[in-house]
Amino acid sequence: MHEANNKLANRGAHIGTLDGQFQELQSTIGECDVMLDFSGDQLHDLQLGLDDAQAQLHQHDHALHAPPDEMQVEGEEEP
């Protein structure tokens, strides 16, 4: 009977240890979820900035290759 009580006490202690480890893992997972959400928000902001920069580059590239307007040509007058 004494041996059975010791086994139960040991199992109870082991269960307590496992429960503590489980709580720590849940806390770690929660922290990772928060970091992933934050990183996702940062990635989204960076993607928006990249899209804006690409649009500006496209506009500048288009302006460099576009024919000049008649108003921009110096030294020429219409007859």
ABEGO torsion letter per residue (X at the ends): XAAAAAAAAAAAAAAAAAAAAAAAAAAAAAAAAAAAAAAAAAAAAAAAAAAAAAAAAAAAAAAAABBBBAAABBGBBBX
